[in-house]
Every structure is written in structure tokens, then in C-alpha cells.
Amino acid sequence: MKSDIHPAYNPVVFRDLASGVSFLTRSTASSNKTVEWEDGNTYPLIEVEISSESHPFYTGKQRIMDSAGRVERFNARFKTFGKK
């Protein structure tokens, strides 16, 4: 690899705001916020809205959308669209 052209790849703590779970990994992302991790070291903290700990696909808690009701509302709203 060429030197001085790649971003720094350092340990970072990601915190899922939805579930409160934090995990330590390596990333090129950086942050001004810091947190002290379980090993006693301080790492940059990046807060994310959703991760595999809270995403419905990974947790198995998917919501069933009422698609039939949505289609009926759409058709009712636009039933006269384009007619003269």
C-alpha cells in the first residue's frame, strides 16, 4: 500500500441507540465523543440509530405491514385522477 493516502484504521466503539448495546471494532470513522471501554482504554464513540442488535430482520421481530389497507386508501384517494 502507498503511504499517507489511506485513512487511519483504528479501534472505535459503536453504540446502538435503539437497544443500548455497544461493540468495539475497527473503522476509519472518527468522532469527538469518547467512551471508556471494558479493557480500561478510551476509544472514540459513534452512536448509530440501528444495528444488528435492534434491526427487525436480525431480531426476528418484523412488523407485518397492512398492505391491503394502504392500497385501498391509495385507490380511494386517486379514483378520480385522470378522469374528466
C-alpha positions, 0 to 999 in steps of 0.5 A: 500500500502507498503511504499517507493516502489511506485513512487511519484504521483504528479501534472505535466503539459503536453504540446502538441507540435503539437497544443500548448495546455497544461493540468495539471494532475497527473503522476509519470513522472518527468522532469527538465523543469518547467512551471508556471501554471494558479493557480500561482504554478510551476509544472514540464513540459513534452512536448509530440509530440501528444495528444488528442488535435492534434491526427487525430482520436480525431480531426476528421481530418484523412488523407485518405491514397492512398492505391491503389497507394502504392500497385501498386508501391509495385507490380511494384517494386517486379514483378520480385522477385522470378522469374528466 
